[in-house]
Each structure stands twice: as C-alpha cells, then as structure tokens.
C-alpha cells in the first residue's frame, strides 16, 4: 500500500465553510469518480484555535494499492482528461502552499498496551 499526505490551505478570501463544502460536495466525489486506483481518501479538517494556528486547513490522506496507482494519478492529473481535477483545485485551494509527501505509515493499536 502507498500512502500520500497533502497539507492544504484554502484559497485566500474563502471561508472555511465554503472550502469544506467544495471539498466534500465537488472535489472528493470528482476524485473518486475519475480515479479508480484511489483505495481510500480521507480529509482531516484542522480545528483552528485548538493548539494555535496550524498554517493549513486540511490534512488529506490518499491510499493506493501500489506505486503504479500513485503514478497513474499523476499521469491523469497532467493529461487533458485531468483538467476537471485541476480546475476544481484552482477554485478552492491555495496551490502555492500545498505540501505533498509519500509516507510510510506505522499504526499502533491501543489494545497493544500492557
């Protein structure tokens, strides 16, 4: 499994509510419809003020079966067929501040505590 994480900031001047609405009602369904190689797609919206300003509004997690799936998304994104994804992103994301990384995920279950 390959996991990608994105630190995302909303477009300047956009409200948090409009950002979340577009992400949930427009962009996420678009990604799931156009990208069959995405196995899991989670959006984690940062609660502002809890521990100070994080500098971003959402931590997005995307899982792929393998590196070929991740690369397929990259090819789609840059191709003419990926134009709706790029246009959607341009309408609600501050693309200049986005951070994208591939990670190795290690999970510890609470039941493992003794």
Residue pairs with C-beta under 8 A, 6 or more apart in sequence:
1 39
1 63
1 64
1 65
1 66
1 105
2 63
2 64
2 65
2 66
2 67
2 69
2 70
2 102
3 61
3 62
3 63
3 64
3 102
3 103
3 104
3 105
4 61
4 62
4 63
4 64
4 70
4 100
4 101
4 102
4 103
5 59
5 60
5 61
5 62
5 100
5 101
5 102
5 103
6 58
6 59
6 60
6 62
6 98
6 99
6 100
6 101
7 55
7 56
7 58
7 59
7 98
7 99
8 56
8 57
8 58
8 59
8 60
8 93
8 94
8 98
9 55
9 56
9 57
9 93
9 94
9 97
9 98
10 16
10 19
10 57
10 58
10 92
10 93
10 94
11 19
11 91
11 92
11 93
11 94
12 94
14 92
16 45
16 48
16 57
18 92
19 57
19 58
19 92
20 45
22 88
22 91
22 92
23 43
23 58
23 92
24 43
26 88
27 85
27 88
27 89
27 92
28 41
28 43
30 84
30 85
30 88
31 38
31 41
31 85
32 38
32 41
34 76
34 81
34 82
34 84
34 85
35 72
35 73
35 76
37 64
37 65
37 68
37 69
37 70
37 72
37 73
38 62
38 63
38 64
38 69
38 73
39 63
39 64
39 65
39 69
40 61
40 62
40 63
41 60
41 61
41 62
41 63
42 60
42 61
42 62
43 58
43 59
43 60
44 58
44 59
44 60
44 61
45 57
45 58
46 54
46 56
46 57
46 58
46 59
48 54
56 97
56 99
62 73
64 70
64 73
70 102
76 82
76 85
77 85
77 86
89 95
